[in-house]
């Protein structure tokens, strides 16, 4: 049974190796999450160090899925920093290592992050994902509403333009 939990900054710092492995695996598998191929765990270190800093300041919730003592999945909620958006959170970097896919971790991570965001007083979550990706098909099944698509919003990790689909979900 997977262990799904919210990490403190100290726990996130201790888990940084696993988090780097997950991000590198997903980017090298073609996930459009902001990074280009080739991408290594060493490349991911500065990204995760920044996440740890925002976890420490309360700007990010970091939830992980652990199987047999190894973190194999993760998702974040970033809290909107503008004064007129205290109710909103941005879902970021839902990542599952290829070795752990097909075990229901996406649903468990999403349920946990939505619960925790609601506990923190958030009532609206937003996200964006690569149009046509496997991830795009997941969110409607979890109750997220599709808003629309922006063409050529980003690049695929191997190059070439990628359209982006935006979603929202009311929680709490």
C-alpha positions in Angstrom: 0.0 0.0 0.0 1.5 3.4 -0.9 2.2 6.0 1.7 0.9 9.4 0.7 2.1 12.3 2.8 2.8 16.0 3.0 6.4 16.8 3.4 7.9 19.4 5.7 10.9 21.4 4.3 13.3 19.2 6.4 11.7 16.0 5.0 11.8 17.4 1.4 15.5 18.3 1.8 16.1 14.7 2.9 14.1 13.3 0.0 15.7 15.5 -2.7 17.6 12.6 -4.3 14.3 10.7 -4.9 12.6 13.9 -6.1 15.4 14.5 -8.6 15.2 11.0 -9.9 11.4 11.3 -10.5 11.7 14.6 -12.3 14.5 13.4 -14.6 12.6 10.2 -15.4 9.5 12.1 -16.3 11.3 14.7 -18.5 13.2 11.9 -20.3 9.9 10.1 -20.9 8.6 13.2 -22.7 6.6 15.0 -19.9 6.3 18.7 -20.7 6.9 20.1 -17.3 9.3 22.9 -18.1 12.6 21.2 -18.8 14.4 20.1 -22.0 16.1 16.7 -22.8 18.5 15.4 -22.1 17.8 15.9 -18.4 19.6 14.3 -15.5 19.0 14.1 -11.7 21.9 16.5 -11.3 20.0 19.0 -13.6 17.0 18.7 -11.3 18.8 19.6 -8.1 18.5 23.4 -8.3 14.8 23.1 -9.2 14.1 21.0 -6.1 16.2 23.2 -3.9 14.0 26.1 -4.9 10.9 24.0 -4.1 12.3 23.2 -0.6 12.7 26.9 0.0 9.1 27.7 -0.9 7.9 24.7 1.3 9.9 26.3 4.1 8.2 29.7 3.6 4.8 28.2 3.3 4.4 29.1 -0.4 4.2 25.5 -1.6 2.7 22.2 -0.3 4.6 19.2 -1.4 2.9 15.8 -1.3 4.6 12.6 -2.2 3.8 8.9 -2.8 6.1 6.4 -1.3 6.4 2.7 -2.1 8.6 0.4 -0.1 10.5 3.3 1.4 11.2 5.1 -1.9 9.4 8.2 -3.1 8.0 7.5 -6.6 5.5 10.3 -7.1 4.9 13.8 -6.2 2.6 16.8 -6.6 2.7 20.4 -5.4 0.3 23.3 -4.8 1.7 26.7 -5.1 -0.2 29.4 -3.3 -1.1 32.5 -5.3 0.9 35.4 -3.9 -1.2 38.3 -5.0 -3.5 39.9 -2.4 -6.6 39.4 -4.5 -6.1 35.6 -4.8 -5.9 34.2 -1.3 -8.4 31.5 -2.2 -6.5 30.0 -5.1 -3.8 27.5 -5.5 -1.8 26.3 -8.6 -1.3 22.6 -9.0 2.2 21.9 -10.2 4.4 19.0 -11.2 2.2 15.9 -10.8 5.0 13.4 -11.5 5.0 9.6 -11.2 8.2 7.6 -11.9 7.7 5.2 -14.8 8.5 2.2 -12.5 5.4 3.1 -10.3 2.8 3.9 -12.9 -0.5 2.0 -13.1 -0.8 1.7 -9.3 -3.4 4.4 -8.7 -0.9 6.9 -7.4 -2.2 9.8 -9.5 -5.7 9.6 -7.9 -4.2 9.2 -4.4 -1.9 12.2 -4.8 -4.6 14.4 -6.3 -7.1 13.5 -3.5 -4.5 14.3 -0.9 -3.4 17.6 -2.4 -7.0 18.7 -2.8 -7.8 17.8 0.8 -4.7 19.6 2.1 -5.3 22.7 -0.1 -8.9 22.9 1.2 -7.6 22.5 4.8 -5.4 25.5 4.0 -8.5 27.5 3.0 -8.2 27.2 -0.7 -11.4 27.0 -2.7 -10.1 27.0 -6.3 -7.3 25.2 -7.9 -5.9 25.7 -11.4 -3.4 23.7 -13.5 -2.1 23.5 -17.1 -0.9 20.5 -18.9 0.4 19.6 -22.4 -2.5 19.2 -24.9 -2.7 15.6 -26.1 -0.6 14.2 -23.3 -1.7 11.3 -21.1 -2.0 13.8 -18.3 -4.6 15.8 -20.1 -7.0 12.8 -20.2 -6.6 12.2 -16.4 -7.9 15.5 -15.0 -11.5 15.4 -16.3 -11.9 12.0 -14.7 -10.9 13.5 -11.4 -13.5 16.3 -11.6 -11.4 19.1 -13.2 -13.1 21.4 -15.7 -11.3 22.1 -19.0 -11.1 25.9 -19.7 -9.3 26.0 -23.1 -6.1 25.6 -25.0 -3.3 28.0 -25.9 -1.4 26.8 -29.0 2.4 26.7 -29.0 2.5 27.7 -25.3 5.6 25.7 -24.5 8.1 23.2 -26.0 8.1 19.4 -25.7 11.2 18.3 -23.8 12.6 16.9 -27.1 11.8 20.1 -29.0 8.9 21.3 -31.0 5.9 23.4 -30.0 3.4 22.1 -27.5 -0.1 23.5 -26.9 -1.3 23.7 -23.3 -4.7 23.0 -21.9 -5.9 24.8 -18.8 -8.2 23.3 -16.1 -9.7 24.4 -12.8 -11.5 22.7 -9.9 -13.5 24.1 -7.0 -12.7 22.4 -3.7 -13.5 22.8 0.0 
